[in-house]
């Protein structure tokens, strides 16, 4: 891919710039995140130098300049992926096959989403999780299931008209014919475990956004095919 990128830079396709502009809401942060992750030998973002870890504007601006070529490489990788995916999807659709995209309700702590938009997650001032996701004890496991994903700050998301989720669903609808959201019940109520817990035994059921979120999604994408 690195070799392909070098060749591509000598004669870039016109569609590339258009693709990057159309995806500017996420692709620049994603490409910077990946560049910094490689520069830090795969370390999680919360182990990076403090200014970058905290997404300080001055440090981010400087990093965008320093890693400009790497950023372009990761944008190129996405561009090529989308090109190939669209061809594959079109081929499947021509054969009468529709594709269901299965997306998880939560995202990983070591993700560009948590790093660049911490305001939407239950984090403290140091960007450490306050509560994490899991499942209480049941017939399958006495300790419950400690997944460890950061919990959403649904109040903050509501104040922003759930724009993060509307964007996520919108993007998924471009990729798939139908979107299935895994662990859907957590939109009604979810199990929140204190971040320092070693098991999911201790926690509490908290109310999710319920239909408030989906009303916003269906306002943006009427009749969106969601399982």
Secondary structure by P-SEA (a helix, b strand, c coil): caaaaaaaaaccccaaaaaaaaacccaaaaaaaaaaaaaaccccccccccccccccaaaaaaaaaaaaaaaaaaaaaaaaaaaaaaaaaaaaaaacbbbbbbbbccccccccccccccccccccccccccbbbbbcccccccccccccccccaaaaaaaacaaaaaaaaaaaaaaccbbbbcccccccbbbbcccccccccbbbbbbcccaaaaaaaaaaccccccc
